[in-house]
Amino acid sequence: SDVTPVPHNGCRPQKRRRI
């Protein structure tokens, strides 16, 4: 139950992702 404004990136904190 993840309710975060970030995509499913495994079990890691929000990092700087350049898409």
C-alpha positions as CSV (number, residue, x, y, z in Angstrom):
1,S,0.0,0.0,0.0
2,D,2.3,2.8,-1.3
3,V,0.7,6.2,-1.3
4,T,3.7,8.3,-2.6
5,P,3.8,10.7,-5.5
6,V,6.7,8.6,-7.0
7,P,6.8,5.5,-9.3
8,H,7.4,2.1,-8.0
9,N,11.2,2.1,-7.6
10,G,11.7,-1.0,-5.5
11,C,12.3,-0.4,-1.8
12,R,14.4,2.7,-2.1
13,P,13.8,6.4,-1.1
14,Q,13.0,9.1,-3.6
15,K,16.1,9.8,-5.6
16,R,16.9,12.1,-8.5
17,R,15.7,10.2,-11.6
18,R,16.3,11.8,-15.0
19,I,13.9,10.2,-17.5
